[in-house]
Amino acid sequence: MSSPMELDEAPQQSMGPSEHDPGGREEEYLGRSGASLRIDLFSGKLPREIISEILSKACNVGNAADLSFESTTLMPLRLSHVSRLWRDVAVSTPGLWKHLQVVVKRAEINSVLELIKLWVPRRKRQPLKIDVFFRDERGPFIIYPEDSLNLFRVITKTAALLRKGVNYDLDRAYFESHVKAGSSGVLPFIEERYLWYCGADNAPSKEDSHKVPLMVRGVRRAIDEFGIGYHEPLTSSLTRLELQDTNGVTCLSTTELLIILAEFRQLRYLSVYLDHGDTPAEEQVIAINLLTFKLAWAYTTDPGELLDHLYAPSITEMELSGDVPGGAAWSNLFDFFERNRPPLTTLALEHFDATAAVTRLADCLALCGDLESLWLENCIVDDEFVAALGRRSVMAQNSVLSRLRIFGLVSADDVTGDCLVQTLRSADSTNLKEIFVFDCNGVLEEHCEAILEQFRDTALVETIMITPGEPFD
């Protein structure tokens, strides 16, 4: 097949069957005007708007499922180097230049800046997204957080200066960073993400991110460990931190986790694994910006000291996974809720004792007036707890079930189906939109049918998934 550059010259004969196309398939596909269409693409006979649309379809940047370096960077560049006409049309087609991917190797960013100088003017007034990947082919320990941050600042400043005067509010900018650290086998790994939004006062929602005039995202991956001193350059920008290491590489203690919370005060999302508990200092740690808190701990660890020393009144989503000390009352979670009164909307518990004698979980939930989603998996849950979900308490004017939109109960073997059915029938459950009950041995086939029958004639429940468990011996 002819290359694009060879099509600048018109064919010397008509498009008929030939040794290259013995069946005339090319003529059948293109029609009688196929040859002239190919000529017009390079002669300028086609309207430039049509050529622009063809180039956009060829790039398919806007609809690419895989936003690869090939589709976002190489394709527009290649199309702009086919001919002088294509270059003129490509440069004046902003849709080809909506996304740029660049790679920074060590401290060499001159080629990256040259690409940015091409992309930004060609994008004109439309939103632009730039992805920067920090790599070092000689080893993972060459580019450090401080180095990548400095390089990232140069890139964002260059891009912003080129857009100066094009969009309004370019003096407004928001920067945040994310860190995800863990271990693969015996090796620790880390991923850092830098996100800079120009023309925004805060991180935009997913629905609004495409409207941001200029967005620059950076990614650094390495075999490395998370450390306070090492990541100190991220102190003012770190909003998301994941330390889900279960192979003993990070080995977080209660004191170390509280130090992290005290150091990174901008954290909004924290997901951690606590390896062992200890007795921290008396000072209380304030995490005023924390919205999502996901905590898992080893089976020999007591997270109570952590909850006692943490003041986080803004939490809206909480996940707890681990066993609490048995044999006596464990009031740390109730004290946490009573002290903080967070606007909690989502609570998920796994391997947790929900009974009144140990954690008073029903009383904890009564303090959460905004709760909308409750998920209990492999927890110790009894009929007393389930019945309490449907009753008003002295601490709340309505029941927990009356507030819930999502309710999930998985592998709760101490709950009987009769209690669950009666609680759902007697409680005000008109707000429930999704119900999930799986593998609860006391919930039999007839109980599932009764619950399905209760909600079958109502359009309020959007999803209901209930499967029977095994009967008690």
GUTORGU-771775 format. One line per 5 residues: number of its first residue (from 1); their letters; for each residue x, y, z of C-alpha. Coordinates in Angstrom, 2 decimals, m for minus. Example, Ala and Ser with C-alpha at 12.3 -4.5 7.8 and 13.67 -1.06 7.14 Angstrom:
GUTORGU-771775
1) as) 12.30 m4.50 7.80 ~ 13.67 m1.06 7.14
***
This chain:
GUTORGU-771775
1) msspm) 0.00 0.00 0.00 ~ 1.24 3.48 m0.81 ~ 2.52 5.62 1.99 ~ 0.85 8.99 2.66 ~ 3.85 10.90 1.35
6) eldea) 3.58 9.09 m2.00 ~ 0.01 10.29 m2.49 ~ 1.15 13.86 m3.21 ~ 1.38 12.87 m6.89 ~ m1.73 11.93 m8.85
11) pqqsm) m1.98 8.36 m10.15 ~ m1.13 8.02 m13.85 ~ m4.00 5.64 m14.59 ~ m7.54 4.96 m13.51 ~ m8.33 2.94 m10.46
16) gpseh) m9.09 m0.47 m11.89 ~ m8.07 m4.02 m11.05 ~ m4.31 m4.36 m10.94 ~ m1.63 m6.66 m9.66 ~ m1.81 m4.80 m6.36
21) dpggr) m5.61 m4.90 m6.22 ~ m6.64 m7.79 m8.50 ~ m10.24 m7.86 m7.39 ~ m10.87 m4.14 m7.63 ~ m11.60 m4.08 m3.90
26) eeeyl) m10.09 m0.61 m3.42 ~ m12.41 0.85 m6.09 ~ m15.36 m0.97 m4.56 ~ m14.51 0.45 m1.15 ~ m13.73 4.02 m2.21
31) grsga) m16.17 4.28 m5.09 ~ m15.38 5.98 m8.37 ~ m14.31 9.14 m6.57 ~ m11.77 7.32 m4.37 ~ m8.73 8.46 m6.33
36) slrid) m9.84 12.06 m6.53 ~ m10.63 12.04 m2.80 ~ m7.08 10.98 m2.05 ~ m5.75 13.64 m4.43 ~ m7.98 16.33 m2.93
41) lfsgk) m6.69 15.57 0.55 ~ m3.29 16.87 m0.58 ~ m4.16 19.35 m3.31 ~ m6.38 21.58 m1.20 ~ m9.49 20.98 m3.31
46) lprei) m11.38 19.66 m0.30 ~ m12.58 22.28 2.19 ~ m10.15 22.65 5.06 ~ m12.99 21.90 7.47 ~ m13.40 18.45 5.90
51) iseil) m9.67 17.74 6.09 ~ m9.70 18.90 9.73 ~ m12.53 16.48 10.50 ~ m10.66 13.63 8.79 ~ m7.53 14.33 10.80
56) skacn) m9.56 14.42 14.00 ~ m11.08 11.04 13.20 ~ m7.66 9.63 12.39 ~ m6.30 10.77 15.74 ~ m9.48 9.82 17.59
61) vgnaa) m7.97 11.49 20.66 ~ m11.34 12.40 22.13 ~ m12.71 8.86 21.92 ~ m9.55 6.85 22.55 ~ m10.17 4.21 25.18
66) dlsfe) m6.43 3.80 25.66 ~ m4.91 7.25 26.11 ~ m1.48 6.07 25.07 ~ 1.58 8.06 24.06 ~ 0.87 6.92 20.50
71) sttlm) m2.66 8.34 20.35 ~ m2.12 11.54 22.34 ~ 1.31 12.73 21.27 ~ 2.79 10.89 18.29 ~ m0.32 10.80 16.11
76) plrls) m0.98 14.59 16.00 ~ 2.73 15.22 15.39 ~ 2.89 12.69 12.56 ~ m0.18 14.07 10.87 ~ 1.23 17.58 11.01
81) hvsrl) 4.38 16.40 9.16 ~ 2.71 14.69 6.19 ~ 2.48 17.76 3.96 ~ 2.41 21.54 4.18 ~ m1.38 21.55 3.77
86) wrdva) m1.89 18.97 6.50 ~ 0.45 20.88 8.79 ~ m1.54 24.10 8.31 ~ m4.83 22.31 8.92 ~ m3.50 20.33 11.92
91) vstpg) m2.05 23.42 13.60 ~ m5.39 25.20 13.26 ~ m7.41 22.21 14.60 ~ m7.48 22.51 18.43 ~ m9.15 19.12 18.82
96) lwkhl) m5.90 17.37 17.86 ~ m4.02 18.96 20.76 ~ m6.29 18.36 23.77 ~ m3.97 15.88 25.53 ~ m0.18 15.70 25.77
101) qvvvk) 1.92 12.92 27.31 ~ 5.58 13.51 28.04 ~ 8.35 11.55 29.75 ~ 10.96 13.15 32.01 ~ 14.19 11.18 32.28
106) raein) 16.37 12.34 35.14 ~ 16.67 16.17 35.00 ~ 16.39 16.54 31.23 ~ 13.20 18.46 30.43 ~ 14.21 20.57 27.42
111) svlel) 12.43 18.26 24.97 ~ 9.38 18.25 27.24 ~ 9.26 22.05 27.30 ~ 9.55 22.16 23.51 ~ 6.52 19.90 23.15
116) iklwv) 4.57 22.07 25.61 ~ 5.46 25.15 23.55 ~ 3.93 23.41 20.56 ~ 0.80 22.07 22.25 ~ m0.41 25.04 24.31
121) prrkr) m0.76 27.60 21.45 ~ m2.31 25.00 19.14 ~ m4.96 24.15 21.73 ~ m6.04 27.82 21.62 ~ m8.77 28.61 24.19
126) qplki) m9.89 25.05 24.84 ~ m9.00 22.99 27.98 ~ m5.68 21.16 27.85 ~ m4.49 18.13 29.80 ~ m0.78 17.30 30.18
131) dvffr) 0.50 14.03 31.67 ~ 4.11 13.86 32.87 ~ 5.83 10.55 33.65 ~ 9.03 10.71 35.67 ~ 11.40 7.88 34.78
136) dergp) 15.03 7.00 35.05 ~ 16.30 4.14 32.95 ~ 19.46 3.83 35.07 ~ 17.63 3.08 38.32 ~ 14.68 3.99 40.53
141) fiiyp) 16.58 6.03 43.10 ~ 17.73 8.93 40.90 ~ 14.57 11.07 40.76 ~ 13.45 11.90 44.30 ~ 10.20 13.64 45.38
146) edsln) 11.96 16.99 45.78 ~ 13.54 16.66 42.34 ~ 10.31 15.65 40.62 ~ 8.43 18.46 42.35 ~ 10.94 21.04 41.11
151) lfrvi) 10.74 19.70 37.57 ~ 6.96 19.63 37.80 ~ 6.90 23.30 38.86 ~ 8.98 24.30 35.82 ~ 6.61 22.41 33.52
156) tktaa) 3.43 23.89 35.00 ~ 4.87 27.41 35.07 ~ 5.88 27.16 31.41 ~ 2.45 25.89 30.39 ~ 0.67 28.58 32.44
161) llrkg) 2.76 31.41 30.98 ~ 1.94 30.24 27.46 ~ m1.78 30.37 28.29 ~ m1.58 33.79 29.90 ~ m4.23 36.06 28.50
166) vnydl) m6.08 33.20 26.78 ~ m8.41 32.14 29.59 ~ m9.80 33.97 32.58 ~ m8.70 33.26 36.15 ~ m5.34 31.77 35.19
171) drayf) m3.87 33.31 38.34 ~ m5.97 30.84 40.29 ~ m4.27 27.48 40.68 ~ m4.63 24.45 42.94 ~ m1.99 21.80 43.57
176) eshvk) m2.28 18.50 45.41 ~ m0.27 15.30 45.60 ~ m1.10 11.64 46.28 ~ 1.14 8.84 47.56 ~ 0.44 5.12 47.39
181) agssg) 2.98 2.88 49.10 ~ 3.01 m0.83 49.78 ~ 5.02 m3.93 49.02 ~ 5.18 m6.56 46.34 ~ 6.81 m9.66 47.74
186) vlpfi) 9.77 m8.43 49.78 ~ 10.23 m5.18 47.83 ~ 8.59 m1.91 48.85 ~ 7.10 0.18 46.07 ~ 5.76 3.70 45.89
191) eeryl) 3.69 5.75 43.46 ~ 3.48 9.52 43.68 ~ 0.96 11.59 41.78 ~ 1.08 15.36 41.33 ~ m2.06 17.18 40.21
196) wycga) m2.08 20.85 39.27 ~ m5.21 22.66 38.09 ~ m4.99 26.14 36.60 ~ m8.13 28.23 36.88 ~ m9.47 26.28 39.89
201) dnaps) m9.53 27.05 43.61 ~ m9.81 23.40 44.57 ~ m9.72 19.94 43.05 ~ m12.60 19.76 40.55 ~ m15.15 16.98 40.63
206) kedsh) m15.03 14.26 37.98 ~ m17.92 15.96 36.19 ~ m16.11 19.30 36.07 ~ m12.53 18.17 35.46 ~ m12.89 18.45 31.68
211) kvplm) m13.75 22.15 32.06 ~ m10.48 23.09 33.79 ~ m8.53 25.40 31.41 ~ m5.21 23.70 32.11 ~ m4.50 20.47 34.00
216) vrgvr) m1.05 18.96 34.53 ~ m0.68 15.51 36.10 ~ 2.60 13.89 37.09 ~ 3.38 10.29 38.03 ~ 6.54 8.92 39.64
221) raide) 6.88 5.19 40.35 ~ 9.83 3.55 42.06 ~ 10.96 0.73 44.29 ~ 11.10 2.73 47.47 ~ 9.61 3.22 50.94
226) fgigy) 7.41 5.91 52.41 ~ 9.15 8.13 54.94 ~ 8.33 11.38 56.73 ~ 11.66 13.06 56.02 ~ 11.82 11.68 52.52
231) heplt) 8.36 13.03 51.65 ~ 8.60 16.28 53.60 ~ 8.46 18.32 50.35 ~ 4.84 17.12 50.01 ~ 3.77 18.42 53.43
236) ssltr) 1.65 21.30 52.12 ~ 0.14 19.38 49.19 ~ m0.41 15.76 50.25 ~ m4.17 15.13 50.22 ~ m4.29 11.35 49.65
241) lelqd) m2.12 8.73 51.34 ~ m2.36 4.94 51.06 ~ m0.08 2.79 53.22 ~ m1.63 m0.65 52.78 ~ 1.44 m2.74 53.51
246) tngvt) 0.75 m6.18 55.01 ~ 4.16 m7.76 54.39 ~ 5.94 m6.03 57.26 ~ 7.96 m3.60 55.14 ~ 6.44 m0.39 56.48
251) clstt) 5.44 m1.78 59.92 ~ 3.38 1.17 61.14 ~ 2.78 1.69 64.85 ~ 0.12 3.85 66.51 ~ 2.70 6.54 67.30
256) ellii) 4.07 6.59 63.74 ~ 0.60 6.88 62.26 ~ m0.27 9.79 64.55 ~ 2.99 11.51 63.52 ~ 1.97 11.13 59.88
261) laefr) m1.43 12.67 60.61 ~ 0.18 15.54 62.49 ~ 2.71 16.20 59.72 ~ 0.42 16.07 56.69 ~ m2.45 18.30 57.78
266) qlryl) m3.96 18.60 54.32 ~ m4.85 14.90 54.15 ~ m8.39 14.27 52.95 ~ m8.06 10.57 52.21 ~ m6.10 8.15 54.41
271) svyld) m5.97 4.38 53.98 ~ m3.53 2.58 56.28 ~ m2.62 m0.78 57.79 ~ m1.59 m0.71 61.45 ~ 0.96 m3.43 62.21
276) hgdtp) 1.24 m2.97 65.97 ~ m0.13 m0.73 68.67 ~ 1.82 1.22 71.27 ~ 1.22 4.02 73.76 ~ 1.62 7.40 72.06
281) aeeqv) 2.19 10.75 73.74 ~ m0.73 12.45 75.43 ~ m1.17 15.16 72.80 ~ m4.25 14.92 70.62 ~ m3.71 15.00 66.85
286) iainl) m6.08 17.20 64.86 ~ m6.96 16.08 61.32 ~ m9.47 18.76 60.44 ~ m9.46 18.08 56.68 ~ m9.75 14.29 56.82
291) ltfkl) m12.85 13.12 54.93 ~ m12.14 9.44 54.22 ~ m10.48 7.19 56.82 ~ m9.82 3.51 56.02 ~ m8.09 1.59 58.79
296) awayt) m7.09 m2.07 58.91 ~ m4.99 m3.68 61.62 ~ m3.23 m6.91 62.51 ~ m5.16 m9.38 64.65 ~ m2.84 m8.79 67.62
301) tdpge) m3.19 m5.00 67.40 ~ m5.56 m2.77 69.36 ~ m6.47 0.43 67.41 ~ m8.12 1.97 70.47 ~ m5.21 4.30 71.33
306) lldhl) m5.27 5.68 67.80 ~ m8.96 6.54 67.98 ~ m8.51 8.05 71.45 ~ m5.77 10.42 70.24 ~ m7.41 11.44 66.98
311) yapsi) m9.72 14.42 66.50 ~ m11.24 14.27 63.00 ~ m14.65 15.98 62.97 ~ m15.05 16.09 59.17 ~ m15.01 12.38 58.29
316) temel) m17.78 11.36 55.90 ~ m16.54 7.88 54.94 ~ m15.02 5.30 57.28 ~ m13.87 1.70 56.86 ~ m12.63 m0.43 59.73
321) sgdvp) m11.22 m3.93 59.28 ~ m9.92 m5.98 62.19 ~ m10.68 m7.75 65.44 ~ m11.13 m5.76 68.64 ~ m9.96 m7.13 72.00
326) ggaaw) m12.58 m9.56 73.25 ~ m13.75 m10.40 76.73 ~ m14.51 m6.85 77.86 ~ m16.12 m3.62 76.74 ~ m14.22 m1.75 74.03
331) snlfd) m15.64 1.78 74.03 ~ m12.99 3.49 71.91 ~ m15.13 3.73 68.78 ~ m18.13 5.08 70.69 ~ m15.92 7.64 72.42
336) ffern) m14.50 8.65 69.03 ~ m17.97 9.24 67.57 ~ m19.21 11.03 70.67 ~ m16.18 13.33 70.76 ~ m16.01 14.08 67.03
341) rpplt) m19.66 13.86 65.93 ~ m18.52 13.49 62.30 ~ m21.01 13.93 59.42 ~ m20.52 10.26 58.55 ~ m22.48 9.05 55.52
346) tlale) m20.71 5.73 54.80 ~ m19.52 3.09 57.27 ~ m18.09 m0.31 56.32 ~ m16.93 m2.84 58.91 ~ m15.14 m6.16 58.47
351) hfdat) m14.16 m8.71 61.15 ~ m15.63 m6.36 63.74 ~ m17.56 m7.17 66.91 ~ m20.83 m5.23 66.72 ~ m22.41 m6.55 69.91
356) aavtr) m23.58 m4.26 72.69 ~ m21.40 m5.95 75.31 ~ m18.18 m5.17 73.40 ~ m18.38 m2.15 71.07 ~ m21.90 m0.71 71.47
361) ladcl) m21.99 m0.32 67.71 ~ m25.75 0.37 67.67 ~ m25.17 3.34 70.00 ~ m22.31 4.49 67.74 ~ m24.64 4.47 64.74
366) alcgd) m27.28 6.40 66.65 ~ m24.77 9.26 66.91 ~ m24.36 9.34 63.11 ~ m27.38 11.32 62.01 ~ m26.22 11.57 58.37
371) leslw) m25.49 7.87 57.86 ~ m26.69 6.59 54.47 ~ m24.66 3.43 53.84 ~ m23.90 0.60 56.29 ~ m21.94 m2.51 55.27
376) lenci) m21.13 m5.34 57.71 ~ m19.01 m8.26 56.47 ~ m17.76 m11.20 58.51 ~ m18.71 m9.30 61.65 ~ m20.03 m10.60 64.97
381) vddef) m23.66 m9.45 64.68 ~ m26.57 m10.74 66.76 ~ m30.33 m10.29 66.84 ~ m30.07 m7.61 69.50 ~ m27.98 m5.44 67.20
386) vaalg) m30.25 m5.97 64.18 ~ m33.36 m5.13 66.22 ~ m31.65 m1.98 67.50 ~ m31.19 m0.79 63.90 ~ m34.97 m0.54 63.56
391) rrsvm) m35.65 1.20 66.87 ~ m35.40 4.77 67.97 ~ m32.85 5.34 70.70 ~ m32.49 7.92 73.42 ~ m29.70 9.52 71.35
396) aqnsv) m31.67 9.84 68.09 ~ m35.22 10.76 67.11 ~ m35.31 8.21 64.30 ~ m33.94 4.73 63.73 ~ m30.75 3.88 61.88
401) lsrlr) m32.69 1.97 59.20 ~ m34.88 4.98 58.50 ~ m31.76 6.92 57.41 ~ m30.07 4.23 55.34 ~ m30.08 4.12 51.56
406) ifglv) m27.70 1.13 51.37 ~ m27.65 m1.82 53.79 ~ m25.33 m4.82 53.45 ~ m25.04 m7.85 55.73 ~ m22.57 m10.55 54.69
411) saddv) m21.59 m13.72 56.60 ~ m23.31 m12.77 59.86 ~ m24.02 m16.22 61.23 ~ m25.50 m15.19 64.61 ~ m28.45 m13.33 63.06
416) tgdcl) m31.74 m15.19 62.65 ~ m33.91 m14.67 59.61 ~ m37.00 m14.09 61.77 ~ m35.39 m11.10 63.47 ~ m34.15 m9.62 60.19
421) vqtlr) m37.57 m9.96 58.54 ~ m39.40 m8.49 61.54 ~ m36.98 m5.56 61.80 ~ m37.35 m4.65 58.12 ~ m41.14 m4.90 58.38
426) sadst) m41.54 m2.81 61.53 ~ m38.91 m0.17 60.82 ~ m39.35 2.82 58.56 ~ m37.22 1.60 55.65 ~ m38.70 3.82 52.93
431) nlkei) m35.30 5.39 52.19 ~ m33.63 2.07 51.36 ~ m32.47 1.89 47.74 ~ m30.08 m1.08 47.87 ~ m30.26 m4.20 50.10
436) fvfdc) m27.64 m6.96 50.18 ~ m27.82 m10.06 52.42 ~ m25.38 m12.91 51.67 ~ m24.27 m16.11 53.40 ~ m26.01 m15.57 56.74
441) ngvle) m26.66 m19.09 58.00 ~ m29.71 m18.06 60.02 ~ m31.38 m16.44 56.98 ~ m33.13 m19.24 55.10 ~ m35.03 m19.48 51.83
446) ehcea) m38.37 m18.53 53.40 ~ m36.83 m15.44 54.99 ~ m35.42 m14.34 51.65 ~ m38.85 m14.76 50.05 ~ m40.47 m12.73 52.83
451) ileqf) m38.02 m9.84 52.36 ~ m38.40 m9.95 48.58 ~ m42.18 m9.94 48.94 ~ m42.02 m6.92 51.22 ~ m40.14 m4.80 48.69
456) rdtal) m41.45 m6.40 45.48 ~ m44.41 m4.07 45.03 ~ m42.48 m0.89 45.71 ~ m40.40 1.05 43.23 ~ m38.34 2.61 45.99
461) vetim) m35.76 m0.18 46.20 ~ m33.54 m0.15 43.12 ~ m31.33 m3.16 43.96 ~ m32.11 m6.09 46.23 ~ m29.79 m9.11 46.33
466) itpge) m30.50 m11.76 48.96 ~ m29.21 m15.33 49.04 ~ m30.05 m17.94 51.70 ~ m27.42 m19.36 54.03 ~ m27.09 m22.80 55.55
471) pfd) m29.55 m23.72 58.34 ~ m28.24 m23.95 61.88 ~ m27.42 m27.45 63.15
***
